[in-house]
Amino acid sequence: MKKWLRAQHVQPTTLAELQALLDQFRSEYNTQRPHHSLPHRATPAAAYAGRPKAGPGDRSNDTHDRVREDRVREDRVREDRVRELTRELA
């Protein structure tokens, strides 16, 4: 990155100009420059886009039929309650 910044024809004189150059470097590095460490010399953006994304799991087999409810009274004594859920709510 330092070598790339030094190679730029116009050197930044303000923080805003430096930030614009850093944003340009990040964009080129992640979307245009192939990487040796990635399969098929892909770009990081292509490798990221090609990976499967995590999502919520299947909850149809959950067996939890209780809800725990913790309350702290004004005198800081904790009350624990466990309520059984009816099948209509589960």
DSSP file (Angstrom, degrees, kcal/mol; ACC not computed):
  #  RESIDUE AA STRUCTURE BP1 BP2  ACC     N-H-->O    O-->H-N    N-H-->O    O-->H-N    TCO  KAPPA ALPHA  PHI   PSI    X-CA   Y-CA   Z-CA
    1    1 A M     >        0   0    0      0, 0.0     4,-2.7     0, 0.0     5,-0.2   0.000 360.0 360.0 360.0 -43.1    0.0    0.0    0.0
    2    2 A K  H  >  +     0   0    0      1,-0.2     4,-2.6     2,-0.2     5,-0.2   0.923 360.0  49.7 -62.6 -41.3    2.8    2.4    0.8
    3    3 A K  H  > S+     0   0    0      1,-0.2     4,-1.7     2,-0.2    -1,-0.2   0.910 111.3  49.4 -62.6 -41.5    4.5    1.7   -2.5
    4    4 A W  H  > S+     0   0    0      2,-0.2     4,-0.5     1,-0.2    -2,-0.2   0.913 111.1  49.5 -63.3 -43.3    1.2    2.3   -4.3
    5    5 A L  H >< S+     0   0    0     -4,-2.7     3,-1.0     1,-0.2    -2,-0.2   0.911 110.8  49.3 -63.6 -42.0    0.6    5.6   -2.5
    6    6 A R  H 3< S+     0   0    0     -4,-2.6    -1,-0.2     1,-0.2    -2,-0.2   0.821 106.0  58.5 -66.4 -29.2    4.1    6.8   -3.3
    7    7 A A  H 3< S+     0   0    0     -4,-1.7    -1,-0.2    -5,-0.2    -2,-0.2   0.578  80.4 109.6 -78.2  -9.1    3.7    5.9   -7.0
    8    8 A Q    <<  -     0   0    0     -3,-1.0    -3,-0.0    -4,-0.5     3,-0.0  -0.440  68.9-137.8 -70.0 140.0    0.6    8.1   -7.4
    9    9 A H  S    S+     0   0    0      1,-0.2     2,-0.6    -2,-0.1    -1,-0.1   0.896  92.7  49.0 -66.5 -40.6    1.3   11.2   -9.5
   10   10 A V  S    S-     0   0    0     -3,-0.0    -1,-0.2     0, 0.0    -2,-0.1  -0.897  80.4-150.7-104.8 118.9   -0.6   13.5   -7.2
   11   11 A Q        -     0   0    0     -2,-0.6     2,-0.1     1,-0.1     7,-0.1  -0.690  25.4-108.2 -88.1 139.6    0.3   13.3   -3.6
   12   12 A P        -     0   0    0      0, 0.0    -1,-0.1     0, 0.0     3,-0.1  -0.372  30.9-179.2 -68.8 142.6   -2.4   14.1   -1.0
   13   13 A T        +     0   0    0     -2,-0.1     2,-0.3     1,-0.0     3,-0.0   0.499  68.1  44.4-115.2 -11.3   -2.0   17.3    0.9
   14   14 A T  S  > S-     0   0    0      1,-0.1     4,-2.2     0, 0.0     5,-0.2  -0.863  85.1-113.3-127.8 164.6   -5.1   17.0    3.1
   15   15 A L  H  > S+     0   0    0     -2,-0.3     4,-2.7     1,-0.2     5,-0.2   0.862 117.2  55.9 -64.1 -35.3   -6.7   14.2    5.1
   16   16 A A  H  > S+     0   0    0      2,-0.2     4,-2.1     1,-0.2    -1,-0.2   0.909 108.4  46.9 -64.3 -41.7   -9.7   14.2    2.7
   17   17 A E  H  > S+     0   0    0      2,-0.2     4,-2.1     1,-0.2    -2,-0.2   0.903 112.7  49.8 -66.2 -40.8   -7.4   13.6   -0.3
   18   18 A L  H  X S+     0   0    0     -4,-2.2     4,-2.6     2,-0.2    -2,-0.2   0.914 110.0  50.7 -63.1 -42.6   -5.5   10.9    1.5
   19   19 A Q  H  X S+     0   0    0     -4,-2.7     4,-2.5     1,-0.2    -1,-0.2   0.895 108.2  52.7 -63.0 -39.4   -8.8    9.2    2.4
   20   20 A A  H  X S+     0   0    0     -4,-2.1     4,-2.0     2,-0.2    -1,-0.2   0.908 111.0  47.0 -62.8 -41.5   -9.9    9.3   -1.2
   21   21 A L  H  X S+     0   0    0     -4,-2.1     4,-2.6     2,-0.2    -2,-0.2   0.905 111.6  50.5 -65.9 -41.4   -6.6    7.7   -2.3
   22   22 A L  H  X S+     0   0    0     -4,-2.6     4,-2.5     2,-0.2    -2,-0.2   0.892 110.0  50.3 -64.0 -38.8   -7.0    5.0    0.4
   23   23 A D  H  X S+     0   0    0     -4,-2.5     4,-2.2     2,-0.2    -1,-0.2   0.897 110.5  49.9 -64.1 -40.3  -10.6    4.3   -0.7
   24   24 A Q  H  X S+     0   0    0     -4,-2.0     4,-2.5     2,-0.2    -2,-0.2   0.921 111.2  49.1 -64.1 -44.0   -9.3    4.0   -4.3
   25   25 A F  H  X S+     0   0    0     -4,-2.6     4,-3.1     1,-0.2     5,-0.2   0.931 110.7  50.0 -60.5 -46.4   -6.6    1.6   -3.2
   26   26 A R  H  X S+     0   0    0     -4,-2.5     4,-2.3     1,-0.2     5,-0.2   0.909 111.4  49.0 -60.4 -42.4   -9.0   -0.6   -1.2
   27   27 A S  H  X S+     0   0    0     -4,-2.2     4,-2.1     2,-0.2     5,-0.4   0.939 114.9  43.3 -63.6 -47.7  -11.4   -0.8   -4.1
   28   28 A E  H  X>S+     0   0    0     -4,-2.5     5,-2.2     1,-0.2     4,-2.0   0.911 114.4  51.1 -64.1 -42.4   -8.6   -1.8   -6.6
   29   29 A Y  H  <5S+     0   0    0     -4,-3.1    -1,-0.2    -5,-0.2    -2,-0.2   0.889 118.9  35.7 -63.1 -41.0   -7.1   -4.2   -4.1
   30   30 A N  H  <5S+     0   0    0     -4,-2.3    15,-2.6    -5,-0.2    16,-0.3   0.741 130.6  25.5 -88.9 -23.5  -10.4   -6.0   -3.4
   31   31 A T  H  <5S+     0   0    0     -4,-2.1    -3,-0.2    -5,-0.2    -2,-0.2   0.636 129.3  25.0-118.3 -16.4  -12.1   -5.9   -6.8
   32   32 A Q  T  <5S+     0   0    0     -4,-2.0    -3,-0.2    -5,-0.4    -4,-0.1   0.725  96.5  81.4-120.3 -33.4   -9.5   -5.7   -9.6
   33   33 A R  S   <S-     0   0    0     -5,-2.2     2,-0.1     1,-0.0    -1,-0.1  -0.673  72.4-134.1 -85.5 119.4   -6.2   -7.1   -8.4
   34   34 A P        -     0   0    0      0, 0.0     2,-0.4     0, 0.0     9,-0.2  -0.455  19.3-138.1 -70.0 145.5   -5.9  -10.9   -8.6
   35   35 A H    >   -     0   0    0      7,-2.1     3,-0.9     1,-0.1     7,-0.1  -0.891   7.1-147.1-110.4 133.7   -4.4  -12.5   -5.5
   36   36 A H  T 3  S+     0   0    0     -2,-0.4     5,-0.2     1,-0.2    -1,-0.1   0.810  97.8  57.1 -65.5 -30.9   -1.9  -15.4   -5.6
   37   37 A S  T 3  S+     0   0    0      2,-0.1    -1,-0.2     5,-0.1     3,-0.0   0.613  93.9  79.9 -80.8 -11.1   -3.2  -16.9   -2.4
   38   38 A L  S X  S-     0   0    0     -3,-0.9     3,-1.7     4,-0.2     4,-0.1  -0.715  95.5 -92.2 -97.4 147.9   -6.8  -17.3   -3.7
   39   39 A P  G >  S+     0   0    0      0, 0.0     3,-1.2     0, 0.0    -4,-0.1  -0.283 110.2   5.7 -57.6 138.3   -7.9  -20.2   -6.0
   40   40 A H  G 3  S-     0   0    0      1,-0.3    -4,-0.1    -4,-0.1    -3,-0.1   0.755 123.0 -79.3  59.0  27.2   -7.7  -19.3   -9.7
   41   41 A R  G <  S+     0   0    0     -3,-1.7    -1,-0.3    -5,-0.2    -5,-0.1   0.883  80.0 174.8  49.7  44.6   -6.0  -16.0   -8.7
   42   42 A A    <   -     0   0    0     -3,-1.2    -7,-2.1    -8,-0.2    -4,-0.2  -0.243  33.3-107.8 -74.0 165.0   -9.4  -14.6   -7.9
   43   43 A T     >  -     0   0    0     -9,-0.2     4,-2.5   -12,-0.1     5,-0.2  -0.610  29.6-113.3 -86.3 156.8  -10.0  -11.2   -6.3
   44   44 A P  H  > S+     0   0    0      0, 0.0     4,-2.5     0, 0.0     5,-0.2   0.882 118.0  53.6 -57.9 -37.6  -11.1  -11.0   -2.7
   45   45 A A  H  > S+     0   0    0    -15,-2.6     4,-2.5     2,-0.2     5,-0.2   0.910 110.2  46.3 -65.0 -40.9  -14.5   -9.6   -3.7
   46   46 A A  H  > S+     0   0    0    -16,-0.3     4,-1.7     2,-0.2    -1,-0.2   0.901 113.0  49.7 -67.7 -40.2  -15.1  -12.5   -6.2
   47   47 A A  H  X S+     0   0    0     -4,-2.5     4,-0.5     2,-0.2    -2,-0.2   0.907 113.3  46.5 -64.7 -40.7  -14.0  -15.1   -3.5
   48   48 A Y  H >< S+     0   0    0     -4,-2.5     3,-1.1    -5,-0.2    -2,-0.2   0.925 111.9  49.9 -66.5 -45.0  -16.3  -13.6   -1.0
   49   49 A A  H 3< S+     0   0    0     -4,-2.5    -1,-0.2     1,-0.2    -2,-0.2   0.810 108.3  55.2 -65.0 -29.0  -19.3  -13.4   -3.4
   50   50 A G  H 3< S+     0   0    0     -4,-1.7    -1,-0.2    -5,-0.2    -2,-0.2   0.577  88.3  94.7 -81.9  -9.3  -18.7  -17.0   -4.3
   51   51 A R  S << S-     0   0    0     -3,-1.1     2,-0.1    -4,-0.5    -3,-0.0  -0.566  85.6-105.0 -83.2 146.0  -18.9  -18.4   -0.8
   52   52 A P        -     0   0    0      0, 0.0     2,-0.3     0, 0.0    -1,-0.1  -0.460  36.8-127.9 -67.6 140.6  -22.2  -19.7    0.6
   53   53 A K        -     0   0    0     -2,-0.1     2,-0.1    -4,-0.1    -4,-0.0  -0.689  17.8-118.1 -92.4 142.1  -23.8  -17.3    3.0
   54   54 A A        +     0   0    0     -2,-0.3    -1,-0.1     3,-0.0     3,-0.0  -0.469  38.2 171.7 -75.0 147.4  -24.9  -18.4    6.5
   55   55 A G        -     0   0    0     -2,-0.1     2,-0.1     1,-0.0    -1,-0.0  -0.864  42.3 -60.6-144.1 178.4  -28.5  -18.1    7.4
   56   56 A P        -     0   0    0      0, 0.0     3,-0.1     0, 0.0     2,-0.0  -0.373  57.9-120.3 -65.7 143.7  -30.8  -19.1   10.2
   57   57 A G        -     0   0    0      1,-0.1     2,-0.5    -2,-0.1    -3,-0.0  -0.210  35.4 -80.9 -78.2 172.3  -31.0  -22.8   10.7
   58   58 A D        -     0   0    0      1,-0.1     3,-0.3     2,-0.0    -1,-0.1  -0.642  41.2-177.0 -75.6 121.2  -34.1  -25.1   10.6
   59   59 A R    >   +     0   0    0     -2,-0.5     3,-1.4     1,-0.2    -1,-0.1   0.275  54.4 102.8-103.0   9.8  -36.0  -24.7   13.8
   60   60 A S  T 3  S+     0   0    0      1,-0.3    -1,-0.2     3,-0.0    -2,-0.0   0.752  81.7  49.8 -68.0 -22.6  -38.7  -27.3   13.0
   61   61 A N  T 3  S+     0   0    0     -3,-0.3    -1,-0.3     2,-0.0    -2,-0.1   0.298  77.7 132.2 -99.2   9.7  -37.1  -29.9   15.3
   62   62 A D    <   -     0   0    0     -3,-1.4    -3,-0.0     1,-0.1     0, 0.0  -0.362  37.3-168.2 -62.4 139.2  -36.7  -27.7   18.3
   63   63 A T        +     0   0    0     -2,-0.0     2,-0.6     2,-0.0    -1,-0.1   0.195  40.8 128.1-114.2  14.7  -37.9  -29.4   21.5
   64   64 A H        +     0   0    0      1,-0.1    -2,-0.1    26,-0.1     3,-0.0  -0.628  21.3 165.2 -78.2 116.9  -37.8  -26.5   23.8
   65   65 A D        +     0   0    0     -2,-0.6    20,-3.3     2,-0.0     2,-0.3   0.175  52.9  74.1-114.2  15.1  -41.2  -26.2   25.5
   66   66 A R  E     -A   84   0A   0     18,-0.2     2,-0.4    24,-0.0    18,-0.2  -0.925  58.1-154.3-130.9 154.6  -40.2  -23.8   28.3
   67   67 A V  E     -A   83   0A   0     16,-2.0    16,-2.4    -2,-0.3     2,-0.4  -0.997  15.9-143.9-124.6 129.2  -39.4  -20.1   28.7
   68   68 A R  E     -A   82   0A   0     -2,-0.4     2,-0.5    14,-0.2    14,-0.2  -0.790  14.5-168.6 -94.5 135.0  -37.2  -18.9   31.5
   69   69 A E  E     -A   81   0A   0     12,-2.9    12,-1.8    -2,-0.4     2,-0.5  -0.972   1.4-170.2-127.4 115.9  -38.1  -15.6   33.0
   70   70 A D  E     +A   80   0A   0     -2,-0.5     2,-0.4    10,-0.2    10,-0.2  -0.908   7.5 179.6-107.7 131.2  -35.6  -13.9   35.3
   71   71 A R  E     -A   79   0A   0      8,-2.1     8,-3.2    -2,-0.5     2,-0.5  -0.971  18.3-149.8-129.1 146.3  -36.7  -10.8   37.3
   72   72 A V  E     -A   78   0A   0     -2,-0.4     6,-0.2     6,-0.2    -2,-0.0  -0.970  19.4-144.9-115.6 120.8  -34.8   -8.7   39.8
   73   73 A R    >   -     0   0    0      4,-2.3     3,-2.1    -2,-0.5     5,-0.0  -0.200  32.8 -95.7 -76.7 173.6  -36.9   -7.1   42.4
   74   74 A E  T 3  S+     0   0    0      1,-0.3    -1,-0.1     2,-0.1    -2,-0.0   0.823 127.2  56.1 -60.7 -31.6  -36.3   -3.7   43.9
   75   75 A D  T 3  S-     0   0    0      2,-0.1    -1,-0.3     1,-0.0     3,-0.1   0.233 120.2-112.0 -87.3  17.0  -34.4   -5.2   46.8
   76   76 A R    <   +     0   0    0     -3,-2.1     2,-0.6     1,-0.2    -2,-0.1   0.720  69.7 142.6  63.6  27.2  -32.1   -6.9   44.2
   77   77 A V        -     0   0    0      2,-0.0    -4,-2.3     0, 0.0     2,-0.4  -0.867  47.3-133.0 -95.9 128.1  -33.3  -10.5   44.9
   78   78 A R  E     -A   72   0A   0     -2,-0.6     2,-0.5    -6,-0.2    -6,-0.2  -0.636  14.6-158.0 -85.3 135.1  -33.6  -12.5   41.7
   79   79 A E  E     -A   71   0A   0     -8,-3.2    -8,-2.1    -2,-0.4     2,-0.5  -0.956   5.9-158.4-111.4 125.2  -36.7  -14.5   41.1
   80   80 A D  E     +A   70   0A   0     -2,-0.5     2,-0.4   -10,-0.2   -10,-0.2  -0.878  14.2 175.3-103.8 133.3  -36.4  -17.4   38.6
   81   81 A R  E     -A   69   0A   0    -12,-1.8   -12,-2.9    -2,-0.5     2,-0.5  -0.996  15.8-162.6-134.5 141.9  -39.5  -18.7   36.9
   82   82 A V  E     -A   68   0A   0     -2,-0.4     2,-0.4   -14,-0.2   -14,-0.2  -0.989  12.3-162.6-123.6 123.1  -39.9  -21.3   34.3
   83   83 A R  E     -A   67   0A   0    -16,-2.4   -16,-2.0    -2,-0.5     2,-0.4  -0.873  15.5-132.0-107.8 136.2  -43.1  -21.4   32.4
   84   84 A E  E     -A   66   0A   0     -2,-0.4     2,-0.3   -18,-0.2   -18,-0.2  -0.704  23.7-135.2 -81.5 132.7  -44.3  -24.3   30.4
   85   85 A L        -     0   0    0    -20,-3.3     2,-0.2    -2,-0.4    -1,-0.0  -0.645  15.6-122.6 -86.0 144.8  -45.5  -23.4   27.0
   86   86 A T    >>  -     0   0    0     -2,-0.3     4,-1.6     1,-0.1     3,-1.0  -0.494  27.2-110.5 -78.7 159.0  -48.7  -24.8   25.7
   87   87 A R  T 34 S+     0   0    0      1,-0.3    -1,-0.1     2,-0.2    -2,-0.0   0.783 116.5  63.5 -61.8 -27.2  -48.5  -26.7   22.4
   88   88 A E  T 34 S+     0   0    0      1,-0.2    -1,-0.3     2,-0.2    -3,-0.0   0.851 108.6  40.4 -66.8 -32.5  -50.4  -23.9   20.7
   89   89 A L  T <4        0   0    0     -3,-1.0    -2,-0.2     1,-0.2    -1,-0.2   0.773 360.0 360.0 -85.5 -27.3  -47.6  -21.5   21.4
   90   90 A A     <        0   0    0     -4,-1.6    -1,-0.2   -25,-0.1    -2,-0.2   0.480 360.0 360.0 -72.7 360.0  -44.7  -23.9   20.7
